[in-house]
Amino acid sequence: MKSINWSKYNNELIRRGQVFFWFDEKIIDQWYSKETPGGRFSDTYSDIAINALLTLKYFYSLTFREVKGFSESLLELLEVDLDVPCYTTLSRRQKRLSNKILDTLNLNQSVHIVIDSTGLKVYGEGEWKVRKHGIGKRRTWRKLHLAVDESNNQIVAAEVTGNDTGDCEVFEDLANAVNSDQLEQITGDGAYDTKDCYRWSLENGIKGVFPPRKGAKIEQHGNFKGPPLPRDEAIRGVRDMGMTEWKKKNNYHRRSISEAAMYRFKVKFTDKLSSRDFKAQVNECLIKCNILNNLPTPRT
């Protein structure tokens, strides 16, 4: 029978509810913008300050007004003398932030990233209404495209598009956002099985693993004098050994890491976006991705 230290176990569960707050001195020193406001009061605060407040908003699912009250209480408890922008300033500045995914790649080893996309609702009916009565006119979605480092579950690149954008159309933007000479392999599902995706992978010396779609045809036959095309090699591999064995050989199963990242995203932040302006929606997604990168990730 497995023995358990119930006292220690109980204390660990209690610690999960503990909350610790601190402000980095760099944030305090750079809270206010050092540039000339230029007649706009909203530019009084730096991008660092706005980003910190928006991180609190999305982590704790607060409204803009609640963010102001919450952050003022924190600053008072920490005895930090800083002003907090009003909710209208936060809303305006979110549209103008130049946010990005923090670089979390380990450059000391080869990197394998997995990519995929998911839908996020802006406004519209719920799933039950759609199944019962069909899709309404005002149902609007955005697509969040993620590139995830399969070794540590960290999101290394993200793109936000309309729901009419294909996954393969965003492939190069995701891949180019990963600034690493150690990038070895990119894995995606059949939506990335296009000539452009394979061409980019070949030109950059990166192994692209995208399962051929049903009915895929070989472009350059074996009697052609020249190096074989990677997509043709994938089609031949699936034909010779079967899809299951081909996936095992190319570590395709690691693509599930990207699906796990999207699951974590929706569990933590739901599948809805609170912002209505597209630029604000992009920054909302990027801030949420950076929050996930700073949370404990499951072992895989």
ChimeraX attribute file (.defattr): number of C-alpha atoms within 10 A of each C-alpha:
attribute: neighborCount
match mode: 1-to-1
recipient: residues
	/A:1	3
	/A:2	3
	/A:3	5
	/A:4	8
	/A:5	7
	/A:6	9
	/A:7	8
	/A:8	10
	/A:9	10
	/A:10	10
	/A:11	10
	/A:12	11
	/A:13	10
	/A:14	10
	/A:15	9
	/A:16	8
	/A:17	7
	/A:18	7
	/A:19	6
	/A:20	4
	/A:21	9
	/A:22	8
	/A:23	12
	/A:24	8
	/A:25	9
	/A:26	9
	/A:27	13
	/A:28	14
	/A:29	9
	/A:30	14
	/A:31	20
	/A:32	18
	/A:33	16
	/A:34	11
	/A:35	10
	/A:36	9
	/A:37	12
	/A:38	9
	/A:39	8
	/A:40	8
	/A:41	10
	/A:42	18
	/A:43	17
	/A:44	18
	/A:45	22
	/A:46	18
	/A:47	20
	/A:48	17
	/A:49	19
	/A:50	20
	/A:51	19
	/A:52	15
	/A:53	20
	/A:54	24
	/A:55	18
	/A:56	18
	/A:57	21
	/A:58	20
	/A:59	15
	/A:60	12
	/A:61	14
	/A:62	14
	/A:63	13
	/A:64	19
	/A:65	13
	/A:66	14
	/A:67	24
	/A:68	20
	/A:69	13
	/A:70	15
	/A:71	18
	/A:72	18
	/A:73	12
	/A:74	14
	/A:75	17
	/A:76	11
	/A:77	10
	/A:78	12
	/A:79	9
	/A:80	12
	/A:81	10
	/A:82	12
	/A:83	13
	/A:84	19
	/A:85	19
	/A:86	14
	/A:87	16
	/A:88	11
	/A:89	17
	/A:90	22
	/A:91	17
	/A:92	13
	/A:93	20
	/A:94	22
	/A:95	17
	/A:96	12
	/A:97	17
	/A:98	12
	/A:99	16
	/A:100	18
	/A:101	20
	/A:102	15
	/A:103	15
	/A:104	14
	/A:105	21
	/A:106	13
	/A:107	12
	/A:108	7
	/A:109	10
	/A:110	14
	/A:111	19
	/A:112	21
	/A:113	27
	/A:114	26
	/A:115	27
	/A:116	25
	/A:117	21
	/A:118	18
	/A:119	19
	/A:120	20
	/A:121	18
	/A:122	19
	/A:123	15
	/A:124	15
	/A:125	15
	/A:126	11
	/A:127	10
	/A:128	9
	/A:129	12
	/A:130	13
	/A:131	9
	/A:132	8
	/A:133	8
	/A:134	11
	/A:135	14
	/A:136	11
	/A:137	8
	/A:138	10
	/A:139	13
	/A:140	15
	/A:141	20
	/A:142	21
	/A:143	19
	/A:144	21
	/A:145	22
	/A:146	26
	/A:147	29
	/A:148	28
	/A:149	26
	/A:150	21
	/A:151	16
	/A:152	16
	/A:153	22
	/A:154	25
	/A:155	27
	/A:156	25
	/A:157	26
	/A:158	24
	/A:159	20
	/A:160	23
	/A:161	18
	/A:162	14
	/A:163	16
	/A:164	9
	/A:165	12
	/A:166	14
	/A:167	21
	/A:168	18
	/A:169	14
	/A:170	19
	/A:171	22
	/A:172	13
	/A:173	14
	/A:174	17
	/A:175	21
	/A:176	11
	/A:177	16
	/A:178	21
	/A:179	13
	/A:180	15
	/A:181	11
	/A:182	16
	/A:183	21
	/A:184	17
	/A:185	18
	/A:186	25
	/A:187	26
	/A:188	25
	/A:189	18
	/A:190	15
	/A:191	17
	/A:192	25
	/A:193	20
	/A:194	15
	/A:195	14
	/A:196	14
	/A:197	22
	/A:198	20
	/A:199	15
	/A:200	17
	/A:201	20
	/A:202	15
	/A:203	8
	/A:204	12
	/A:205	12
	/A:206	17
	/A:207	18
	/A:208	23
	/A:209	27
	/A:210	22
	/A:211	22
	/A:212	22
	/A:213	14
	/A:214	8
	/A:215	7
	/A:216	12
	/A:217	12
	/A:218	14
	/A:219	11
	/A:220	15
	/A:221	10
	/A:222	12
	/A:223	7
	/A:224	8
	/A:225	8
	/A:226	8
	/A:227	8
	/A:228	14
	/A:229	16
	/A:230	17
	/A:231	26
	/A:232	17
	/A:233	14
	/A:234	20
	/A:235	21
	/A:236	16
	/A:237	17
	/A:238	16
	/A:239	11
	/A:240	11
	/A:241	12
	/A:242	12
	/A:243	16
	/A:244	11
	/A:245	14
	/A:246	20
	/A:247	18
	/A:248	11
	/A:249	12
	/A:250	15
	/A:251	14
	/A:252	20
	/A:253	13
	/A:254	20
	/A:255	22
	/A:256	16
	/A:257	23
	/A:258	26
	/A:259	18
	/A:260	14
	/A:261	22
	/A:262	23
	/A:263	15
	/A:264	14
	/A:265	17
	/A:266	15
	/A:267	10
	/A:268	16
	/A:269	17
	/A:270	12
	/A:271	16
	/A:272	14
	/A:273	18
	/A:274	14
	/A:275	18
	/A:276	10
	/A:277	13
	/A:278	15
	/A:279	15
	/A:280	20
	/A:281	20
	/A:282	24
	/A:283	22
	/A:284	21
	/A:285	24
	/A:286	22
	/A:287	24
	/A:288	18
	/A:289	23
	/A:290	19
	/A:291	17
	/A:292	20
	/A:293	19
	/A:294	9
	/A:295	9
	/A:296	8
	/A:297	13
	/A:298	8
	/A:299	7
	/A:300	9
